[in-house]
């Protein structure tokens, strides 16, 4: 091992590397995460068996514990950076880490988009009697005709009033043709406009930060968070309309299933992204971030752009075609 | 930060940020799971020793087949490779530690909790998961025991652990290499792990999506896998195998890297075809995404699907053949010696090739209609996993253990362990080809009388193989506690930065980067 060679280079690869001290955060995170999922699973099982029990409380304790651990863990990581302990190399590692984390999120959505694609192009038509496969599939669900959106389930066609999966019925989908107040009253369009704008506003915030214009930075960031809140509120209204007015629910067959799972997970990610941006706003308020050291904010904004792209796919595949 | 050594007491292991500590924990955890999964397997083999039902109820037998698969895949093989990655990748690329040391600790410490939860389902009302490690719907949804909910969440956090571990490995490889360590100078173990980590990040979220769909179907009335609501149970198999096929390469690519390190050392020749090894690994990874439905030939796909997946699957034989060719060519006219790691590696090349060929047989869609769900399939994937993944891990442990603990293992005992394992595994799994071709179905606790002889032989082999691993434990502990002092190089002129540091490797290595020529 010859450690003295090249030491005069200005390359930052040669910086002393910061290996963090021992840390209690990981093990605490594991314990609280275990508590959360054990409680949640117990709670779901108790719900299904219609029993009372402590599952829900265990989950809440686990959740609060987990969130606190993450809070203090991130806090420490931020403090280390502000004390100048992070080398440029470590900062690049964070960038790689966030990038690959977002890729993993992309693949999570990919599974659900894949399910939608498979049902609409293969499973659905076969169930409705199309092609060689359809000939015998339709023996099981005789008389079922496939259309998308599935507003009357095979279950209803065969079992009538005894059906478990009850579709929303004709003209009760989220498609523009079924929109009640014309295209301008069509929520998804507004949500698309809002989310796309918010990607632009977060970019303006970034430009402001890069130009050391903190007022521009903070106000555009605040606007982004507000747009996120409006988006979530509109989605809440949409869900309310679906459940109350249209009778379109998670239980109403594969259309409701894919609709709510895709938009629901997206909405959850919007919530996460909004929380990240909100934390960045609070940090900005406390004087964090400079034009050359703003990984926290940048990673939150990358996440935000990712959420935006997922929405564009959703808008196209779930609402339009 | 400095040269502080390990902390005192048990806190060292709970709070550590050191890649060597974490690597050791991964390896010990993996070995514990290997023994537990092995006990499950021996329950299966004991029941199958004779036709008829002797030892366990069919319901419990199903739980054993399920848990054996889950524990071996997610608890034994994957963590063992992550443990090796933790120990070796920083030393191989000349980095002081993993890129994100605290997250590294978290990736590990999720696992004991996940497996405690998974194993505890065996004691729950209604029993543990009984639907096979592939947990096909509706067995795992409509007809599942209540413990399936715990299983789902256990899989979720195992996936989180794998994703974080992989992000760490990729960041380490791409960002922490010593100056001069260009990508095409990296040891193949590093290359294969880079590609494996990419596969993991790509498919573990799909598995998470898959179990999430199950959770929703079970508890919240969705109809992903229910035709009554317009969904399709076959959808489950597509989503699962989109994860599952890359997953089987996740369990073999790092093994390729290990034998690619060992064979050149004991053949005393540089590896033949380094660049083609890298490209072959990348091709295998790419192909792994477009072959998943060859697990589902009998499910009733359109003929175009059958043909596409059949040809795409056969294509994998090309890059795999490149690899086998390179290993053999490396040995060709080499100055060979047969220390334990080399024995395991040569057995790897031969037996993995057998497993690969039975895979080619299974890839032929019309023939697969006959083989599907028989013991032939069991024979095939055990031939790629046991002398494939597991033997490579043994080989790696014997090869690098002197570097880790500073002592040489006892060569006679190591060779004894090799021959016991080699005989045991072939006696166990080779007869399964025959009973499978003759039509014995897998995952069934009873069988027709004509299969009795081969099953008895297989069961005896299984117990031989199983107890040989206790012997392995003894050898490893003996080596850690003492033995001949290992030199820094350990072997004769081995390739790689890890042999330039003292044995045992100091707690912190490469705090300043080494020079790479």
Interface residues (C-beta under 8 A of the other chain):
Chain A: X1 X2 X3 X5 X6 X7 X9 X11 X13 X14 X16 X17 X18 X19 X20 X21 X22 X23 X24 X25 X26 X27 X29 X30 X31 X33 X34 X37 X38 X40 X41 X44 X45 X47 X48 X49 X73 X89 X90 X92 X93 X94 X96 X97 X100 X101 X103 X104 X105 X106 X107 X108 X110 X111 X112 X114 X115 X118 X119 X122 X123 X124 X126 X127 X131 X132 X133 X137 X140 X141 X146 X150 X153 X154 X155 X163 X164 X165 X249 X250 X251 X252 X253 X254 X255 X256 X257 X260 X261
Chain B: X1 X7 X11 X12 X14 X15 X16 X17 X18 X95 X96 X97 X99 X100 X101 X102 X103 X105 X106 X109 X110 X112 X113 X116 X117 X146 X149 X150 X152 X153 X154 X156 X157 X163 X166 X167 X168 X170 X171 X172 X174 X175 X176 X178 X179 X201 X202 X203 X204 X205 X206 X208 X209 X210 X213 X215 X216 X218 X219 X220 X221 X222 X223 X224 X226 X227 X228 X229 X230 X231 X232 X234 X235 X238 X239 X242 X300 X302 X500 X501 X508 X510 X511 X512 X513 X514 X515
